[in-house]
Amino acid sequence: FLKRGIKQEFLLASGLSAERKQGSGLYDRFRGRVIIPIADERGRVVGFGGRVLDDSTPKYLNTPETVLFNKRKLLFGLDRSHRAIQQEGRAIVVEGYMDAISVFDAGVHNVVASLGTSFTPEHAKKLLHYAPEICFCYDSDEAGQKATIRALTIVRDTGARVRVIVVPDGKDPDEFIRKHGADAFQELVRQALPLVEYRLRYVLSHTNYDTLDGKVKALHEMMPVLAGIHESAVRSEYERKLAQALMLDEGIVREELRHYRPEAEEAPARQPIRQAIAKPDTALRKAGRLVIRMAWQDAAIIAHLETIVPLAGIRDPVQREILTFLKESAEEGRPVDDMSAASLSDEAAAELSRSLVEDLGGRDETGAYDDSLRVLRKAYLNALYTEHSRKANEYAQNGQHEACLQELNEVNKIKHEMDEW
C-alpha cells in the first residue's frame, strides 16, 4: 500500500495497520492469520476478519468500526445468501463467519452471521426485507444460550416468525458439521423449535421450580414470551404447558398474564401472584392430601400407593416429604403422632394438618381414595411421557437412532396406559 502511495493515516483509520509500540513505522494488523473478506449485501468488501493459525490471541480479529464497517448493520454472507433466504422464506443466523462458511458448505445457503456483536434491531430489519422467518443457531454452551435469549428479545417485537436450531453436545455449528456431517445438520434445521418452546425449555432448565421462589421466577420470565403470542389457541396451549411444568393451576398463569405489562418486565413479581402460587389448590394436590390422610390412618396404604406411583414420582416436594416420613415410620415400627411429626419441615407440617381435615366432597373414603390414585397415576405417567419424549428427541438430534427407538417404544407404552387411565 505504501508503495502505491496510500497514506499511513488511511491505513491506520481503516484498521489494516497499527503503529509499532517500539520504534517507528507500521505493522500489518492481520499478520499470521487466515483472512476472511467481509462484504456488504451488494458484495463490496468493507472489512476483514482474521483467524490465527496457532495459539496466539485473540483467536479472531475484525476490522475496527469505520464509516464503511458498521457491525450493527452488517451481516456476514448476506451478499451470497439473500436469494436463498428469499427462496426458503427464512434466514439462519449463526455467531461467526467460520460457522456461516461451514453451514453454507453443508448445503444450507440461507445463512448469515453477526460479527462480534449481539444481534441488533438493524440486523432484524435487514433480514425481514428478504423473509418473514428468522432461525437462530448459536453455540449450545451457556454463553451461546444467553446470546440466543438476548437475540430473541430483540426480535420478539418485530413481527418476525422466530425459531431456534438447537445444536447438541455443547458444540457450535462448525464443530457439529465436522463431527456429524451436513445431513445431520440439515436434520437439526428441520427440527428447529418455535420461540416459545425454546424459551420454556431454557427457563425450566435454569430454574429450581420445586421452590416457591423458583416457580415465581420461572412464571415471571415466561410472561414476555406468552404476551407476544397473538393466536389465542396457541397461547392457551402454552399456558397449559407452563402450568403443568410448574405444577400450578392454569388460572394462576392466566391471571399473571392478564396483569402483565411490558414496562414491568424487569420489576419484581407481584405479591398477589406469589401468594396464589404458595397456595395452589389443584386436583393433584387435593389427591395427594387425601392419600396422606388415608396413610396417616393406615400405614399399609403407603405400600399400596407405591404399586401405583413410586414416592419419587410424587412431584410435590412437600407431600413427598410427608409420605416418605410415613413410610419410614412404618418400616421402623414407629408410631405416627403429633410428637413424631415434629421432625417435618414447617411447610410439611402445615400440609399434613390440612390433609388430616381434607374434605371428601361427599364421597366415601374408598371412592375418594381410588379417585385420588387415578389423579396421581395420570400425573406420574404424564411426567414419564414428557421425560421419555425429551430423551427421544435428544437421541434423535445426536444421531443415536437405536436409543431413540427405545425411548419412542417407552413413549408409546406410556401413551397407551394414559389412554386407559
C-alpha positions as CSV (number, residue, x, y, z in Angstrom):
1,F,0.0,0.0,0.0
2,L,2.8,2.4,0.9
3,K,4.5,1.7,-2.5
4,R,1.2,2.5,-4.2
5,G,1.1,5.9,-2.4
6,I,-1.6,5.1,0.2
7,K,-1.1,7.4,3.2
8,Q,-0.3,5.9,6.6
9,E,-3.2,7.8,8.1
10,F,-5.6,6.0,5.9
11,L,-4.1,2.6,6.7
12,L,-4.4,3.4,10.4
13,A,-8.0,4.7,10.1
14,S,-9.1,1.6,8.2
15,G,-7.7,-0.7,10.8
16,L,-5.4,-2.6,8.3
17,S,-2.3,-1.4,10.1
18,A,-1.2,-0.4,13.6
19,E,1.7,1.7,14.9
20,R,4.7,-0.2,16.3
21,K,5.0,0.1,20.1
22,Q,8.7,0.1,19.8
23,G,10.4,2.0,17.0
24,S,8.7,3.8,14.2
25,G,6.5,2.8,11.3
26,L,3.6,0.5,10.9
27,Y,3.0,-3.3,11.1
28,D,0.3,-5.4,9.4
29,R,-2.5,-5.8,12.0
30,F,-3.7,-9.1,10.5
31,R,-0.2,-10.8,10.2
32,G,-0.2,-14.6,10.6
33,R,-3.9,-15.0,10.1
34,V,-6.3,-16.6,7.6
35,I,-8.1,-13.6,6.2
36,I,-11.9,-13.6,5.6
37,P,-13.1,-10.7,3.4
38,I,-16.3,-9.2,4.8
39,A,-18.7,-7.7,2.2
40,D,-21.9,-5.7,2.4
41,E,-25.1,-7.1,0.9
42,R,-24.1,-5.7,-2.5
43,G,-20.8,-7.7,-2.4
44,R,-18.5,-4.8,-1.8
45,V,-15.6,-5.6,0.6
46,V,-15.9,-3.3,3.6
47,G,-13.7,-5.1,6.2
48,F,-11.8,-8.2,7.1
49,G,-11.8,-10.9,9.7
50,G,-8.6,-12.8,10.6
51,R,-8.2,-16.1,12.4
52,V,-4.9,-17.2,13.9
53,L,-3.1,-20.3,12.7
54,D,-1.5,-21.0,16.1
55,D,-2.4,-20.5,19.7
56,S,-2.0,-16.7,19.6
57,T,-4.6,-14.3,21.0
58,P,-7.1,-13.0,20.1
59,K,-8.3,-16.0,18.2
60,Y,-10.4,-13.8,15.9
61,L,-9.7,-10.2,14.9
62,N,-12.0,-8.0,12.9
63,T,-11.6,-4.7,11.3
64,P,-12.5,-1.9,13.8
65,E,-15.6,0.2,13.2
66,T,-15.2,2.6,10.3
67,V,-17.6,4.7,8.1
68,L,-17.8,1.6,5.9
69,F,-17.7,-1.2,8.5
70,N,-20.7,-0.9,10.9
71,K,-21.1,-4.2,12.7
72,R,-24.6,-3.3,14.0
73,K,-25.8,-3.2,10.4
74,L,-23.6,-5.8,8.6
75,L,-24.4,-9.5,8.4
76,F,-21.6,-11.7,7.0
77,G,-22.6,-13.7,4.0
78,L,-25.8,-11.8,3.1
79,D,-24.4,-10.9,-0.3
80,R,-24.2,-14.6,-1.1
81,S,-27.3,-15.9,0.8
82,H,-30.0,-13.3,0.2
83,R,-31.5,-15.2,-2.8
84,A,-31.6,-18.5,-0.8
85,I,-33.2,-16.6,2.1
86,Q,-35.9,-15.4,-0.2
87,Q,-36.5,-18.8,-1.7
88,E,-36.5,-20.6,1.7
89,G,-38.6,-17.9,3.4
90,R,-36.3,-17.8,6.4
91,A,-32.8,-16.7,7.4
92,I,-30.5,-18.8,9.6
93,V,-28.3,-16.6,11.9
94,V,-25.1,-18.0,13.4
95,E,-22.5,-16.3,15.6
96,G,-19.4,-16.1,13.4
97,Y,-18.1,-16.3,9.9
98,M,-16.5,-19.7,10.4
99,D,-19.9,-21.1,11.4
100,A,-21.5,-19.4,8.4
101,I,-18.9,-20.8,6.0
102,S,-19.4,-24.4,7.4
103,V,-23.2,-24.2,7.2
104,F,-23.1,-22.8,3.7
105,D,-20.7,-25.6,2.7
106,A,-23.1,-28.1,4.2
107,G,-25.6,-27.1,1.6
108,V,-27.7,-24.7,3.7
109,H,-27.3,-21.5,1.8
110,N,-29.7,-19.2,3.6
111,V,-27.2,-18.5,6.4
112,V,-25.7,-15.2,7.7
113,A,-23.5,-14.4,10.7
114,S,-23.4,-11.4,13.1
115,L,-19.9,-10.1,13.6
116,G,-18.6,-10.0,17.1
117,T,-21.6,-8.2,18.4
118,S,-25.1,-9.0,19.6
119,F,-27.9,-9.4,17.1
120,T,-29.4,-5.9,16.7
121,P,-32.7,-4.5,15.6
122,E,-30.9,-3.2,12.4
123,H,-30.0,-6.9,11.6
124,A,-33.6,-8.0,12.1
125,K,-34.9,-5.2,9.9
126,K,-32.5,-6.1,7.2
127,L,-33.3,-9.8,7.2
128,L,-37.1,-9.1,7.2
129,H,-36.7,-7.4,3.8
130,Y,-36.0,-10.9,2.4
131,A,-38.0,-13.3,4.5
132,P,-40.6,-13.4,7.4
133,E,-38.8,-16.0,9.5
134,I,-35.5,-15.9,11.4
135,C,-33.8,-19.0,12.8
136,F,-31.1,-18.6,15.4
137,C,-28.3,-21.2,15.6
138,Y,-25.8,-20.0,18.2
139,D,-23.4,-22.2,20.1
140,S,-25.1,-24.6,22.6
141,D,-22.8,-23.7,25.5
142,E,-24.1,-21.4,28.2
143,A,-22.7,-18.3,26.6
144,G,-24.4,-19.3,23.3
145,Q,-27.7,-19.9,25.0
146,K,-27.6,-16.5,26.7
147,A,-26.8,-14.9,23.3
148,T,-29.8,-16.7,21.9
149,I,-32.1,-15.3,24.6
150,R,-30.8,-11.8,24.0
151,A,-31.4,-12.1,20.3
152,L,-34.9,-13.5,20.8
153,T,-35.7,-10.5,23.0
154,I,-34.5,-8.2,20.2
155,V,-36.6,-9.9,17.5
156,R,-39.7,-10.6,19.7
157,D,-41.5,-7.3,18.8
158,T,-40.5,-7.1,15.1
159,G,-43.4,-9.3,13.9
160,A,-40.9,-12.0,12.6
161,R,-41.6,-15.7,13.0
162,V,-38.8,-16.9,15.1
163,R,-37.3,-20.4,15.6
164,V,-34.2,-21.8,17.3
165,I,-31.9,-24.5,15.9
166,V,-30.5,-26.5,18.9
167,V,-27.0,-27.9,18.4
168,P,-26.4,-30.7,20.9
169,D,-23.2,-31.7,22.7
170,G,-22.3,-28.1,23.7
171,K,-20.9,-27.6,20.2
172,D,-21.1,-24.7,17.7
173,P,-22.4,-25.4,14.1
174,D,-18.9,-25.6,12.7
175,E,-17.8,-28.3,15.2
176,F,-21.1,-30.2,14.8
177,I,-20.9,-30.4,11.0
178,R,-17.3,-31.5,11.1
179,K,-18.2,-34.3,13.5
180,H,-21.6,-35.4,12.2
181,G,-21.8,-34.2,8.6
182,A,-24.0,-32.0,6.5
183,D,-27.1,-34.3,6.6
184,A,-27.2,-34.3,10.4
185,F,-27.1,-30.5,10.5
186,Q,-29.9,-30.2,7.9
187,E,-32.0,-32.5,10.2
188,L,-31.3,-30.0,13.1
189,V,-32.7,-27.3,10.8
190,R,-35.9,-29.3,10.2
191,Q,-36.3,-29.8,13.9
192,A,-35.9,-26.1,14.8
193,L,-38.0,-25.1,17.9
194,P,-40.6,-22.3,18.0
195,L,-39.5,-19.3,20.1
196,V,-41.9,-20.1,23.0
197,E,-40.9,-23.8,23.1
198,Y,-37.2,-22.9,23.3
199,R,-37.8,-20.2,25.9
200,L,-39.8,-22.6,28.0
201,R,-37.1,-25.3,27.9
202,Y,-34.4,-22.7,28.7
203,V,-36.4,-21.3,31.7
204,L,-37.2,-24.7,33.1
205,S,-33.6,-25.9,32.8
206,H,-32.2,-22.8,34.5
207,T,-34.7,-22.6,37.4
208,N,-35.2,-24.7,40.5
209,Y,-39.0,-24.7,40.2
210,D,-39.5,-27.1,43.1
211,T,-39.4,-24.0,45.4
212,L,-41.9,-21.1,45.6
213,D,-39.3,-18.6,44.6
214,G,-38.3,-20.8,41.6
215,K,-41.9,-21.0,40.4
216,V,-42.4,-17.2,40.7
217,K,-39.1,-16.6,38.8
218,A,-40.0,-19.1,36.0
219,L,-43.5,-17.7,35.7
220,H,-42.2,-14.1,35.6
221,E,-39.6,-14.9,32.9
222,M,-42.1,-16.6,30.6
223,M,-44.6,-13.6,30.7
224,P,-43.0,-11.5,27.9
225,V,-43.0,-14.5,25.6
226,L,-46.6,-15.6,26.3
227,A,-47.7,-12.0,26.0
228,G,-46.2,-11.9,22.5
229,I,-48.4,-14.8,21.2
230,H,-51.3,-13.4,19.3
231,E,-53.1,-16.6,18.5
232,S,-55.4,-17.4,21.4
233,A,-55.3,-21.2,20.8
234,V,-51.5,-21.3,20.8
235,R,-51.3,-19.1,23.8
236,S,-53.7,-21.2,25.7
237,E,-51.7,-24.4,24.9
238,Y,-48.5,-22.8,26.3
239,E,-50.3,-21.6,29.3
240,R,-51.3,-25.2,29.9
241,K,-47.8,-26.4,29.3
242,L,-46.3,-23.9,31.7
243,A,-48.8,-24.6,34.4
244,Q,-48.3,-28.3,34.1
245,A,-44.5,-28.0,34.2
246,L,-44.6,-25.7,37.3
247,M,-47.4,-27.7,39.0
248,L,-49.6,-24.6,39.1
249,D,-53.3,-24.1,38.4
250,E,-53.8,-22.7,34.8
251,G,-55.8,-19.9,36.3
252,I,-52.7,-18.6,38.1
253,V,-50.8,-18.4,34.8
254,R,-53.7,-16.7,33.0
255,E,-54.1,-14.2,35.9
256,E,-50.5,-13.2,35.8
257,L,-50.6,-12.8,32.1
258,R,-53.7,-10.6,32.4
259,H,-51.8,-8.3,34.7
260,Y,-48.5,-8.4,32.8
261,R,-47.3,-5.1,31.3
262,P,-44.1,-4.9,29.1
263,E,-42.8,-1.9,31.1
264,A,-42.9,-4.1,34.2
265,E,-40.8,-6.8,32.7
266,E,-37.8,-6.2,34.9
267,A,-39.9,-5.4,38.0
268,P,-40.3,-7.8,41.0
269,A,-43.0,-10.4,40.8
270,R,-46.4,-9.2,42.1
271,Q,-47.1,-10.2,45.7
272,P,-50.7,-11.5,45.0
273,I,-49.3,-14.0,42.4
274,R,-46.6,-15.1,45.0
275,Q,-49.4,-15.7,47.5
276,A,-51.5,-17.6,44.9
277,I,-48.6,-19.8,43.9
278,A,-47.9,-20.5,47.5
279,K,-51.4,-22.0,47.9
280,P,-52.5,-23.6,44.7
281,D,-55.4,-25.9,45.3
282,T,-55.1,-28.1,42.3
283,A,-56.8,-31.5,41.8
284,L,-53.3,-33.1,42.0
285,R,-52.6,-31.5,45.4
286,K,-56.0,-32.4,46.7
287,A,-55.4,-36.0,45.6
288,G,-52.1,-36.1,47.4
289,R,-53.6,-34.7,50.6
290,L,-56.3,-37.3,50.6
291,V,-53.8,-40.1,50.2
292,I,-51.7,-38.6,53.1
293,R,-54.9,-38.6,55.2
294,M,-55.5,-42.3,54.5
295,A,-51.9,-43.2,55.0
296,W,-51.9,-41.5,58.4
297,Q,-54.7,-43.7,59.4
298,D,-53.4,-46.9,57.9
299,A,-49.7,-47.5,57.3
300,A,-50.4,-50.2,54.7
301,I,-51.7,-47.5,52.3
302,I,-48.1,-46.5,51.5
303,A,-47.2,-49.9,50.2
304,H,-50.3,-49.9,48.0
305,L,-49.6,-46.4,46.8
306,E,-46.1,-47.4,45.7
307,T,-47.6,-50.1,43.4
308,I,-49.4,-47.2,41.6
309,V,-46.9,-44.3,41.9
310,P,-43.4,-44.6,43.4
311,L,-42.8,-42.0,46.1
312,A,-40.1,-40.4,43.9
313,G,-42.8,-39.9,41.3
314,I,-44.9,-37.7,43.7
315,R,-44.0,-34.3,42.2
316,D,-45.0,-32.1,45.1
317,P,-41.8,-32.0,47.3
318,V,-43.8,-31.2,50.5
319,Q,-46.2,-34.1,50.0
320,R,-43.3,-36.3,49.1
321,E,-41.6,-35.4,52.4
322,I,-44.7,-36.3,54.3
323,L,-45.3,-39.7,52.6
324,T,-41.6,-40.6,52.9
325,F,-41.9,-39.8,56.7
326,L,-44.9,-42.1,57.0
327,K,-43.2,-44.9,55.1
328,E,-40.0,-44.7,57.2
329,S,-42.1,-44.6,60.4
330,A,-44.0,-47.8,59.3
331,E,-40.7,-49.6,58.3
332,E,-39.1,-48.7,61.7
333,G,-42.2,-49.6,63.6
334,R,-42.5,-46.0,65.0
335,P,-46.0,-44.7,65.8
336,V,-47.1,-41.7,63.8
337,D,-48.5,-38.9,66.0
338,D,-48.1,-35.2,66.6
339,M,-44.9,-35.8,68.5
340,S,-43.1,-37.8,65.8
341,A,-44.4,-35.4,63.1
342,A,-42.5,-32.6,64.7
343,S,-39.5,-33.7,62.7
344,L,-41.2,-32.4,59.5
345,S,-40.4,-29.1,58.0
346,D,-42.8,-26.2,58.8
347,E,-44.3,-26.4,55.3
348,A,-44.8,-30.1,55.5
349,A,-46.3,-29.9,59.0
350,A,-48.8,-27.4,57.7
351,E,-49.7,-29.5,54.7
352,L,-50.1,-32.6,56.9
353,S,-52.5,-30.7,59.2
354,R,-54.5,-29.6,56.1
355,S,-54.5,-33.2,54.8
356,L,-56.0,-34.6,58.0
357,V,-59.1,-32.4,57.6
358,E,-59.4,-32.7,53.8
359,D,-63.0,-32.7,52.7
360,L,-64.0,-35.9,50.8
361,G,-66.5,-33.9,48.7
362,G,-69.4,-36.1,49.7
363,R,-67.7,-39.3,48.6
364,D,-67.0,-42.4,50.8
365,E,-63.3,-42.9,51.7
366,T,-62.8,-45.9,49.3
367,G,-64.2,-44.0,46.3
368,A,-62.3,-40.8,47.2
369,Y,-59.1,-42.9,47.6
370,D,-59.5,-44.6,44.2
371,D,-60.2,-41.2,42.5
372,S,-57.0,-39.8,44.1
373,L,-54.9,-42.7,42.9
374,R,-56.1,-42.1,39.4
375,V,-55.2,-38.4,39.5
376,L,-51.7,-39.2,40.9
377,R,-51.1,-42.0,38.4
378,K,-52.1,-39.8,35.5
379,A,-49.7,-37.0,36.7
380,Y,-46.9,-39.6,37.1
381,L,-47.5,-41.0,33.6
382,N,-47.6,-37.6,32.1
383,A,-44.2,-36.7,33.7
384,L,-42.8,-40.0,32.3
385,Y,-44.2,-39.3,28.9
386,T,-42.6,-35.8,28.9
387,E,-39.2,-37.2,30.1
388,H,-39.0,-40.1,27.6
389,S,-40.2,-37.8,24.7
390,R,-37.4,-35.3,25.6
391,K,-34.8,-38.1,25.7
392,A,-36.0,-39.5,22.3
393,N,-35.7,-36.0,20.8
394,E,-32.2,-35.6,22.3
395,Y,-31.1,-39.0,20.9
396,A,-32.5,-38.2,17.5
397,Q,-30.6,-34.9,17.4
398,N,-27.4,-36.8,18.3
399,G,-27.9,-39.4,15.7
400,Q,-28.3,-42.2,18.3
401,H,-31.1,-44.0,16.4
402,E,-31.3,-47.2,18.5
403,A,-31.5,-45.3,21.8
404,C,-34.1,-43.1,20.2
405,L,-36.3,-46.1,19.1
406,Q,-36.1,-47.5,22.7
407,E,-37.3,-44.2,24.1
408,L,-40.1,-44.0,21.5
409,N,-41.2,-47.5,22.4
410,E,-41.5,-46.3,26.1
411,V,-43.4,-43.3,24.9
412,N,-45.9,-45.4,23.1
413,K,-46.4,-47.8,26.1
414,I,-46.9,-44.8,28.4
415,K,-49.3,-43.2,25.9
416,H,-51.3,-46.4,25.7
417,E,-51.6,-46.6,29.5
418,M,-52.5,-42.9,29.8
419,D,-55.4,-43.6,27.4
420,E,-56.6,-46.5,29.6
421,W,-56.4,-44.4,32.8
